[in-house]
């Protein structure tokens, strides 16, 4: 697709990827964007940053609300499917937002004869982890692959960047507030974090080229341990936080205790298990496939958490 005035619709648009993708799409000259999301607070942030983007507040999993957003699919050239439940205390949340919502969206796409769909899956579909997020993301991807719609699938690893309410963004803010930062075990869990801006540029290439049925594993170029990620963030922000190591079992106990008092804990026991699972993901060469040269990790961290425009804007979980 070479028409930058064609309509592009994004579901889950007010989340981490969506907010960054809209910045990137506009920077590349795309003018007709429709953002759909059920999170009112985050959608208000999007609207304040981008008053020219059509924003629709709707719950995709509720068939009764389809009339709010399905008309926006008419005459659209492409749909970017971003909606997902990433963390949560109860399994039904993952089923509702990863499975039920996707079923409703795919049915609407068929009715409106959507020409092309870019589905954002996750590297966890290749993971050894066994949790609600991993299992429902596998089901969600399979639904897209077997939908009969023209599509491609992108599977990113752990992402970080502007607007991040979880993951490295939460860790960055927590580190700035506390004199002591706990690390589970020795912290030498290998990670392959992916910078949002690099990932969004890969998505834009898929919008432009419309590869049919392609599945791309998008992995951060840098292989770095969890403890070194923390040290990099600490150095970039000029923090003096004391990093301490505690046994993994004790760390898990603290997470369970915190979850009792928090409706939306930022870090769960399932995520701790995934962190220490030993995954080593293989991905495409983003430079060769998409023409996207990834940022050096230190530079990406500095942009993410020291940028004067976007680093102070934090979404709600």
N, C-alpha and C positions, 0 to 999 in steps of 0.2 A: 504494500500500500504506500503510494507516494503522495497522496493527497493529504496535506497537513490540516485541511479544513474539514475532513471527514469526522463524523462523530465517533468518539471512543468512550465506552462505558466501563467504569471500574466498580466492582463490588468489594465491600470491605475497604473502601477508599480512604477512610479516615484513620486507618492503622499505620503502622510503621512503614511498610513498603508503599502503601498508597500515597501517604503524604510526601515521601521522597520522590515517588514516580511522577506525581503531578508537577513538582518543581522541575524535574528533568524534562518532561514532555513540553512544558511551556518554554523552557530554555531552548528546546530544539524547534520551536515554532508551531506546535500543535495548539489549535485555537478552540476546538469544540469538545470539551470534556464534560462528562457526567459522572458525579461521585455519589455512590449509594452506600449508606452505612447506618447501623442502628444505634451507634454510640453518639448521643446528642452532644456531649461535651467536646469530644474529639472532632465531630463534624463542624461544630461552631468554630474551632480553631482553623479548620480547613477553609471555611467560608470567610473568616477574617483575613486570612493570608491570600485567598484567591476569590475575590468577589465575582470574577468573570466565569467561574466554574459553576455549572448547575449542580446543586447539592440536594439530595433526596434523603430524608430521614425515614428509614423503613427497616423492619425486621424480615430478612429474607426467608427465615425458617417458618414464618407464619403465612400460610396460604391466603388468609384473609387480607393480608397487606399487599398482595401481589399487584393489585390495581394502582397502588401508589407509585410503583417503579417500572412495571412491565411496559407501559407506553413509551418510556425512555429508550427501550431497545429498538423501537421502530426506526428503520433507516440507519441504524448504527453500522459502522464498518467492522468493528472489532469489540469484543468484551474481554476485559482483563479480570480474571477471577482470583481475588485476593483474600476473600473472607475465610477466616479460620479461627478455631478455638485452640489456643496454644498452651495456656495453663488453666488450671481449675481444680477444685477439690472433689468434684463429682463427675462421674463418667457420663451422665446424661447431657451435660453441657457440651461435651465433645461430639456426641451423637447429633445433638440438635444443630450445632453450628457448622460442623464439618460434613455431616451426612445429609440431614434433613434439608438444610438450606441449599446445599448443592443440588439436590434432586429438584427442588422448586426452580432454581435458576436454570438448570439444563432444560427442563420442560418449557420454560418461558422462551429460552433461546430457540428451541425447535419451532415453537409457535410463530415466532417473529423471524424465522429463517436467518438467524445470525450467521453472517458469512465466515467469521473466524473467531476462535476463542484461544486466549493465552491463559493457561492454568498454572498458578503458582503452587506447586506441591512442596516437598521438603526432602532433604537428604535423609531424614529419618526412615523413609520407605526402604532404604538400604541398610538400616541400622540393626544391630542385634538387640536393641531395647525392646521391651514388651510392656507398653503402657497405653493409656487411653489416647494420647496424642498420636503416637506412632501408628497404632492400629486403625484409627479413624482416618488418618491421612492416607494410609494405604488404600482404604476403601474409597475415599474421595477421588484419588487419582484414577483408580480402576473405573469409576463411574464416568469420568471424563473420556478415558480411552475408548470405552465401549458405547459412548453416547451417539455415535454416528455423525457428530459435528466435526467440521474441519478444525483442527486444533494443534497446539504444541504444548509440551509440559516442561517446566523448569523446576529443578529441585535444588534450592539453595541450602548451604550449610548455615550454621549460626550466624545471624546478621547483626550488624551494629551500624549506628549512624545517627543523623539528626532525629529528634523527636522520640527517641527510644525510651519507653516507660519501664522496660524490663531488661533482662540480660546485662550487657555491658553498660548500658545507660544507667540502670539502677545501681549497679556496682560502683560506677563512677561517682554518682551523687552520694551514695552511702559512705564511700571512702572519704569524701570531703566533709562529712558531718561527724565522723567518729575518730577518736585518737587511735583505736585499735581495729584492725581488719582481720577477721578469721579466714584461714585457708584450710579446706578439708584435706587431711593427710599431708603428703609432701607437696601436693599441688601440681605434680608433674603429669597431668592428664593432657594428652595432646589435643589441641583444638585447631580448627581451620576456619577462623572467622572471616566472614565475607562483608566487605564494605558496601553499604546500601547504594551509594552512588554508582559504583561499578556494576552492581546487579541490575539497577534500573536501566543502565545503558544497554545491557544485554536484552532486557525486556523490549526496549524500543526497537532494537534490531529485529526481534521476532515480529513486532507489529508491522514493520516495513517489509520483511521478506516472506512472512506467512508460511514457514516450513510446515508441511503437512505430516502430522503424526510423529514429529520428532520429539525426543525426550532428551533433555540436556541436564546433566549433573553439573551445577555451578558451585565450585568450591573455592574458598579463599586460597590465594597462592601461598600465603605464609602459614607454615606449620609451626605452631608455638604452644608452649605449655600454658596451662591456666595460670600458674603463679607468675609467669613472665608477662602474660596479658595484664595482670594486676599491676605489676611493676612498671609496665609501659604507660598505663593510664596514670599512675601516681607521678611518674616523671613528667609527663605531658602537662599535667595540671599543677605541677610544682607543689605537691602535697608532702606533708611530713608524717603521714599516718604510719603507725607501727604495724607491720604485718606479722601475724602469729599463726602457727600451724597447730591444729587440734585434730584428734583422732576422728576418722570418718564416722564411726558409730556415734560418737558424741555430737558431731555436727548434724547427723541425721535426727538425733533426739531433739536438738534445738529447733530444727525445722518443723518437726511434728508439733512441738510445743507452741511455736509461733503460729502454726496453721490453725490451732484451736481458737486463737483470738483474732485471726485475720480472715476476712471473707475472701480476699484475693491475695494470697501470699505471693510475693515476688519470686520466690525460689522454693521449689517443692522437693520432697524426697524422690519423686520420680525423676526430676531433673538432675538431682545428685547422682542417681543411678546411671542416667544417660551420660553424665559428665565423666564418670569413671568406667564406662563400658568398654573403652579401648577402640572405638571406631576409628578407621583410617579411610576417609572417603577419597575416591578417584573422580576427577572432574575433567571437563573439556578444557582445552586451551582457549581461554576467552579472547585472547589476541588473535589467534588463528581463525576461530569460528565466528566471532562477532566483531573483531577489530577493536576490542576493548582491552587496553592495557591496565591491569589492576594497580591501584595505589600501593606504595609501600605501607606496611602496617602502622608504623610510627606516624607517618604523614596522615593516614586516614583517621587515627585516633585523635591527632591534634585538630583536624578539621571538625570531627564529630563533637568534641567536648570543649573546644576553645573558640569556635566560630561565633562572632559577635551577633549574627542575625538569627541563627536557628538553634544554637546549642542550649539556649535558655528555655526553649519551648518544649514542654514535656507533656506527652499524652497521658490520659488516664487508662488504667488497665480495665 
